[in-house]
Amino acid sequence: GIVMEKSWEQVASVMGILYSGAAYLPIDATLPPERIELLLAQGEVSIVLTTQSINDQLSLSAEREVIIIGDEELIPRTPLPRLENIQAPTDLAYVIFTSGSTGTPKGVMIDHRGAVNTVNDINDRFEVVSGDKVLGLSSLSFDLSVNDIFGLLGLGGTLVLPGSDELKSPQSWLH
């Protein structure tokens, strides 16, 4: 599970999780703590990546391992082994929960094949190329973020992440 605000650390966490061979479950850090716990439980999440400030606010359940991004003790002192061919197209890439119009959120499981097909389709339709820059406004818990991150970065483009104070200020996007 990833419970973080929009940041480069959030993007790096997604990439690290996928590189490890696991799937990710993004959860909006601004949700009420009870809702976050519900989504973590329904998603059967055993490891949560977050920041110290969010962890202090949430008091995440002790039944999960919590990894604090930015904790220097987590930095490996030796290079990690190269992982090869650990994921198949049908392996789970991520789970995104619906808003729960019935009152109960439902997780939608997306495999690598589905994510790649979507990214390729969007990149083709909008003629995305390596020199493009995209303003990453989508929440990680919204499917469009997958294209913002992987569609653009996969081509060598630039993902621009506004600060939290800039997210809802279109005038600041012009700079």
C-alpha positions in Angstrom: 0.0 0.0 0.0 1.1 3.6 -0.7 -0.3 6.2 1.6 1.4 9.5 0.6 0.9 12.9 -0.8 1.8 13.6 -4.4 5.6 13.8 -4.7 8.6 12.4 -6.5 8.9 9.9 -3.5 5.4 8.6 -4.4 6.4 8.1 -8.0 9.6 6.4 -6.9 7.7 4.2 -4.5 5.3 3.0 -7.3 8.3 2.1 -9.5 10.1 0.4 -6.6 7.1 -1.7 -5.7 6.7 -2.8 -9.3 10.4 -3.4 -9.7 10.3 -5.7 -6.7 7.6 -7.9 -8.4 4.8 -6.8 -6.2 1.6 -4.8 -7.0 0.6 -1.5 -5.4 -2.5 -0.2 -3.8 -2.6 3.6 -3.8 -4.6 5.2 -1.0 -5.3 9.0 -0.7 -3.6 10.2 2.4 -6.3 12.8 3.0 -9.0 10.2 3.6 -10.3 9.7 7.1 -8.1 7.2 9.0 -11.0 4.7 9.4 -11.4 4.7 5.6 -7.7 4.2 5.1 -7.7 1.2 7.5 -10.8 -0.2 5.7 -9.0 -0.1 2.3 -5.8 -1.6 3.7 -7.8 -4.4 5.2 -9.9 -5.1 2.1 -6.7 -4.9 0.0 -5.0 -7.4 2.3 -2.1 -5.1 2.5 0.8 -6.3 4.6 3.3 -3.5 3.9 2.6 0.2 3.8 4.9 2.9 2.3 4.3 6.3 3.8 6.0 9.4 5.2 6.7 10.1 8.8 4.2 13.0 9.0 1.4 10.9 7.6 2.2 7.9 9.8 2.1 10.2 12.8 -1.4 11.4 11.9 -2.8 7.9 11.0 -1.3 5.5 13.6 -1.5 2.7 11.1 -2.4 -0.7 12.4 0.4 -2.7 14.0 -0.6 -5.8 11.9 1.2 -4.2 8.9 4.8 -3.4 8.3 5.2 0.4 7.9 8.1 1.6 5.8 8.8 5.3 6.3 10.1 6.8 3.0 13.0 9.1 3.8 14.3 6.9 6.6 18.0 6.6 5.9 18.2 3.3 7.6 16.3 1.8 4.7 19.0 2.8 2.2 20.8 -0.4 1.2 24.6 -0.3 1.8 25.2 -2.8 -1.1 23.8 -2.8 -4.6 20.5 -4.7 -4.9 20.5 -7.8 -7.2 19.2 -7.2 -10.7 15.7 -8.7 -11.1 14.9 -10.3 -14.4 11.6 -11.5 -16.0 9.8 -11.6 -12.7 6.5 -10.3 -14.0 4.2 -11.8 -16.6 1.6 -9.7 -18.6 -1.2 -11.3 -16.6 0.4 -10.6 -13.2 -1.3 -8.0 -11.0 0.2 -4.4 -11.4 -2.1 -2.4 -9.1 -5.5 -2.3 -7.4 -7.6 0.9 -7.3 -10.6 1.1 -5.1 -13.8 2.7 -6.4 -15.5 5.4 -4.4 -18.0 2.9 -3.2 -21.4 4.2 -4.4 -23.1 1.4 -2.5 -21.2 2.4 0.7 -18.6 -0.3 0.3 -15.5 0.4 -1.8 -14.6 -2.2 -4.4 -11.1 -3.0 -5.5 -10.4 -3.2 -9.3 -7.4 -5.3 -10.1 -5.4 -4.3 -13.1 -2.8 -6.5 -14.6 0.4 -5.4 -16.4 -1.1 -6.2 -19.8 -4.1 -3.9 -19.2 -2.0 -1.1 -17.9 0.4 -1.3 -20.9 -2.5 -1.4 -23.4 -4.0 1.7 -21.8 -0.7 3.6 -21.7 0.1 2.7 -25.4 -3.4 3.7 -26.5 -3.3 7.1 -24.7 0.2 7.8 -26.0 -0.8 7.0 -29.6 -4.0 9.0 -29.4 -2.3 12.1 -28.0 1.0 11.6 -29.9 3.1 11.7 -26.8 6.8 11.9 -27.5 10.0 12.0 -25.3 10.2 15.8 -25.3 6.7 16.2 -23.8 6.0 17.5 -20.3 2.8 16.6 -18.4 1.5 18.3 -15.3 0.7 15.4 -13.0 -2.5 16.5 -11.4 -4.2 13.1 -11.1 -4.3 11.4 -7.7 -2.4 8.2 -7.5 -5.7 6.5 -6.6 -7.1 7.5 -10.0 -6.3 5.4 -13.2 -5.1 8.4 -15.2 -2.0 8.6 -12.9 -0.8 5.4 -14.5 -0.5 7.1 -17.8 1.0 10.2 -16.2 3.8 8.1 -14.6 4.5 5.2 -17.0 3.2 6.5 -20.3 5.3 9.7 -20.1 8.3 8.5 -18.1 8.5 5.3 -20.2 9.0 7.5 -23.3 11.6 9.7 -21.6 9.2 12.6 -21.0 9.0 14.9 -18.0 6.4 14.6 -15.3 5.9 17.9 -13.5 4.4 17.5 -10.0 2.8 20.6 -8.5 3.2 21.2 -4.8 0.1 20.6 -2.6 -0.6 24.4 -2.5 -0.5 24.5 -6.4 -2.8 21.5 -7.1 -6.0 23.5 -7.1 -4.6 26.7 -8.5 -4.6 26.7 -12.3 -2.8 30.1 -12.3 0.2 28.5 -10.7 0.4 25.9 -13.5 1.5 28.6 -16.0 4.9 29.0 -14.4 
